[in-house]
Amino acid sequence: MTIIRISQHSSGIEDYLENGIKQGREERRDELDVRVPIIGNLDILQNTNNYARKHKNWKSNYWHITISMPWKYHLTSDSTNRAITLDVIDYYFHLYDKKQLAVYAEIHKPKQQRAINPITLEKKQRLPHIHLIVSKLDLWSNNQVRILPYKKHVAESFQIWLDDKYNMESHYLRIQEAGKAGSIDNAIPTVAEAEIAIFNYKNWHGSYNARQANKQLYAPVKFMKTANWKKFAKPSEQTLKQLRKISNTLTNTHWINHQLPPLLLQSSDTAIQALRKRLIDMRTKKEHKDVINKIIRQYNVRSILTFAANQYGLDRKSFSYETINKINYAKDHRTGHLFNAVELAYKHLNMTVFESIAWLIGDSPVKKWARDFLEEKETELLTKTLLEYVAEDISIGMRYK
């Protein structure tokens, strides 16, 4: 069940994503979440927003779209979350080629598992969620981007379609099954009806925003009435040189950055670090199973659960523990999944494999062998570049998931 919320703002999103500053909250972003960029480049978005603030007199300069899901889907893969985000972009900005949009999206995976409402003091489970930011500046025309307007039954249809595509339970269909849909006018659409509603609404929006040739400044009829149109219809060599010079200047100063595929991870340090950490995790789990298994067998999951609850706000009541083949596991009652000690830190507290091991061993004097392993192997792995990892993994045939 995807929950999509949209708001409009003039500034501040870059600082919020990087630092996590929010009224009523003291923790900073690096204390709260692990950031995983999945689409676009934050530098390009920031430059575009700065341009709009300086040169446009708009009430707001970008859309901030948050996409979240219930706890049962908190282990959804990054690739699936990216696909969901692309579908959201295709829906709301269907009028545009993606290269026209300055887009950035990242997943926030919580380190701190619980949040306290400052008014009610109620504790709440924090969930992984996606922040999608879309600038209102059309990179091709320099005009304002037009989002698909909100219409309740179409928005519901889109969420029903999205949930069906990714095999998620739909909130709307659950209401229907409970017999709470109300009158025929408020009946919940089927997936097929939802697709038709989306298609028809997009068609209407496309035709409503279609360019009318007689109203365009560059309309051929208007252009041919100008006194010097023949100069451009049959240009001289000098005119051609002038046009090429203008074209090259525009290409070098304005368009070149945005002609790169904006929906791939580009030069953002955060994006590169996230991918690099992922490759290190994959190599560590593959090449050092013996060390991980040794650590798993030496820890009591019951005490680890208590430690995680005290330090990171893990919802202790949602877990029990059981032993299978002499290995302790934490069982999440919300999903039925089992996690050993390293997996608990890796998947629930969103630590890297090395961070998980370091957190588990702490300052224990009897775990000197584990600290020696961390110091040697982590240093060795961190000295390699991203390209070296990719080349090595391709050569050994490692599969990326």
N, C-alpha and C positions, 0 to 999 in steps of 0.2 A: 504494500500500500504506500504509494508515493504521496508526499505532502509537499505542495509547491506554493511558495509565498513570494510575492513580488512587491518591491518598494522602489521608490525613485529618490535619488539624492544628488547633491551638487558636488560634494567633496568628502574626503575622509576614509574611503574604503581601503586604500593602500595601507594606511596606518593601522586600520582595524585588523586587516588580514595578518600583517606582520607582527603587531604588538598586542592585539587583543584588548585594547583599551575600551572599556564600556562602563557607563554610569552604574554605580553600585557594585562594581567588581574590582578587586585589588589585583588578582592574578594576571600575569602577562601571558601572551600566546604560547611561549615556549614552556611555560609551566602547565598550561591547559591541554594543548593538543600537539599532535604530530601533523605537519602540513604536507600534503601530497598533491602537487600540481598535476592536473590531468589534461588541461586544454589551454593553449595560448601562451602568451608571454606577458607577465605583469608590467615589465618596462614599457612595452608598446601601449598597453592600456593606460598607464599613468601618463605617458606623453600625450596620448589622445585626449584624456580628460583635462590635462593642463591647457592644451590648445583650445578646447571648447570653453573652458572657464575664461580664458583670455580674450578670445575672439567672438564668442557667441553670447547672446544675452538670454540664455535659457533658464527657466526656473530650476531645472535639474539637468544633470549631464550624463547620467548613466542609470541603468536598471540594476538592482541587486536582487537576484533570484536565489532563494534557498530551496534546496531539495533534500528532504529527509525521509526516513523510513522507520517503521517500528523496530523494536529490539530484535525480533526474530530474524531480521535481515541485516544485522549489524556486521556480519562477516562477508557481505557481498564483495566480490572482487573489484579491484580498481578498474579493470577493463570493462566490467559490466556497468559500473558507476559512470564511466566515461561515455559508454554507449547511450545510457539513459540521458545524460547531459546533452549529447548531440541531438537526440530526439526532441528534447525540450527546445533547443535552439532552432531546429527545423520547424517546429510547430509555431513558436511565437514570432520568428523572423523569416517566415517562408518566402517573403518577397525578395530576399537578398541572396546573392552569392556570398558564401562565407568569407571570401576575401574582402568583401566590403565592410566587414564587421571587426571592430577591435574587441576581442572576446578573451576573457580569462576565467578559468575555473580551477578550484582546488578542493580536495577533501580534507576535512578536519577530523582526525581520529583521536578521541579523547584519551589523555593521560589521566587527568582527574576524572573519575567516573561519576561523581555526584555533584550536583549544583544545588545551592540553597536559595530559595526565593527570598529576597531581602524583606518582603512585606509579610508573607505568610509564614516564613521560616520553614516551609515544607521542603524536604529533600527530594530531589528528582534525578533519575538516571540520565546522564548525558549520553547522547547517541552520535555516531558518525554522521556527518552531514556535508552537503556540497554547497559551496558558495560559487555562484555563477554571476559574473559581472559583464555587462554588455554596454559599451559606450553608445551614446545617442548620435555620435558623429558618423555619418556615412563616409568611409575613407575614399570613395570614388567621386562622389558628387559634392562633398562638403556640406550637404544638407542634413537635416535631422532624420534619423532612422524612425520608421513607423512600425510599431509593435502590433501584433494581432490584438484587437480590443477584447476586453473581458466580456464574455457572455456566459451566464451561469451554466446552462445546459451543455454548451460546447466545452467549457472547462471541465465539467464532470465527465463528459464523453472522452476527452483526452486522457484523463487520469484512469478511466476504465480501460481504455485501449492500451495505455502504457503498462498498467498492472498485468493485463493479459499477455502482452508481449514478453514480459520478463517473469512470468509465472508467479506473480505475487498476489496475495489475497487482496481483493478490492473492498475498501470501506463501503462503497456505494452498493455493491452487490450483497454485502453482508446485511445492510439495512433492508434490502429487498427481501432476502431470505427470512428476516425476522418479522416481515409483514408490516414494516413501518414506513413504507414508501409514500403512503398517503393516496391522494386522488390519482386519476388517470393522467392528469396534466403534469403531475410530479413523478410519474413512473420512471424507474431507472432504466436507461436504454441497454439493450444487449450490446455485445462487442461489435456485431455487424451494424447495428443502428448507430453506434458511436462512430464507426468509421465513416458512415454516410454523412453524419452531422458535421464531422471535422472537414470532410472533403467539400461539402456545400458551403460551409462558412469561409473556408480558405478561398474558394472560387469567388464568393461575393467580395471578400476583402481585396482579392487581386484585381477584379474588374473595377471596384470602387477607386482603387489607386492607380489604375492604368494611365499611362501618359497620353495626353491629348495633343496630337501633333500641332494643331493650330494655336495652342497656348504656350508652346515651348519657344524659348529665345533662339534656339538653334534650328527651328523648323525650316526646312528647305525653301518653302514659299516666301517666308520673311527674308531669309538670307539672300535669295536671288533678286530681291528688290533693292538691295543696297548697291551703291554706286560702284564699288570696287569688287563685286563678286567674281568678275571675269579674271581678276588678278589671281584668285585662288583656284578658279576652274582650269586655267591654263597658266600655271605659275612659271616665272622665269627662273633661271639658275640661281640668281641672287635671292629671290623669294624662297626657293627651296632650302637654301642654306640657312636663312633666317628661321624657317619653320623647324629644321632639324636642330638648330641651336636651342630653340625654346623647348622642344620635346626632350632633348638630352638634359636640360636644366631641371625640368619637372621630374624626370626619371631619377636623377641623382639626389634631388633634395626632398622629394615628397613620397614617391611611390615605392622606391626600391625595397624598403623594409617590409612593406605590407604585401609585396608580391611573393614573399616566402610563405610556405604553407602555415597559416596562423594557428591551425588547430593541432600542430605537432609541437612537442617540447623543443624549444629553441635554446637560446643562450642563457636563460634564467639560471642563476646559481642554485636557487632552491630546487628547481626541477632536476638539474644535474645531480645534486646531492641526493635527492629522493631516489632516482634511478640507480645511482651508485650504491646506496645503502641496500637496495633491493637485490642487486647482483651479489654484494658481499654476503647477505643473508642466505641466498641460494647456495653459494659456494660453501659457506660454513656448514649448513645443514647437510650438504652432500658429502663433504670431505672429512667432517669431524663428528660423525655419528657416535663414535666410541666415547668421546668426551661428553657430549650431550647426554647420552644414556647413563654414564657414570654419575653425572650431576643429578639426573632425574631420580636415580635409585637412592640417593643420599638425603632426600628431603621429604619431610612430612607435609603433604598438601594442606592439612588442617591449619598448621601454623602459618603457611604461606598465604592462605586465604585471609587470616586475621591480620597479617602484616599488610597485605594489599588493601584491606578495608581501612586500616588506620592511616596508611600513608597516602593512598590514592582514592579513597572513597568508594572502593568496590562494594557493590551491594551484597554483603555477606549472606543475607537471608536467602538469596536466590541460588546459593550453591550448597551442595553436600559433597562428601568425598567417599570414594570407594577404592578398593584394592583389587587389581587384576594382574595375575602373574607376578606378584610381589612388587608391582609398581603402583604408586598412589596417583589417583586421578581426582580432579575436581569436576563435579557434574553440574552443569548449568540447567536448572529445572525449567527455564523458559524455552530452551531449545532441545534439551536432551543430549547435548554434546558433551564429550569428555575431553579434559585437558590435563596433560601432565604439567609439572611445575614450570618448565621452560615455555611450553605453549601458552600457559595462563598469562605469563608476563608478555609474551610475544603477540598474542592475539587479542587479549582483553585490555592490557595496559599499553598496547601499541609501542612496545620497545623493540629495538633491533635484537638479533640473537645475542650479540656481544653484550648489549645493555642488560638483557635478561639474565645472562650468566653472572655478570658483575653484581646485579641487584640481589640475586639469590645468595651468592657467596658472602657478600658484605665484607666485614673485617675479620671473618673467622680465621684464626691462626692455623686450623687444621686443613684449610683449603688453599694452602700456598701453591700447590700444584696447579690449581685452577687459575690463580692469579698469574702464575708464570705463563700458562697457556695463553691467557688473554693478552698479556704484555707482548709476547712474541708474535702470535698470529694476527692480532688486531693491528699491530704496527706494520707487519708485513703486508696485510691486505690494504690498509689505508694509504700506502705509498704508491699504489698503482693508479693509473688514470682510468677514466671511464672507457676510453677506446681500447685500452689494454685488456680490460675485463671482457668487453664484447668480443674482441678477437680471440681470446683464450676460450671463452664459452662456445663460440662457433666452432673452434678447432676440435673441442672435445664433444661436440654435439649436444650441449645442454639445451633443454627445451625451456622456453619462457612461457609462463602462464599468467 
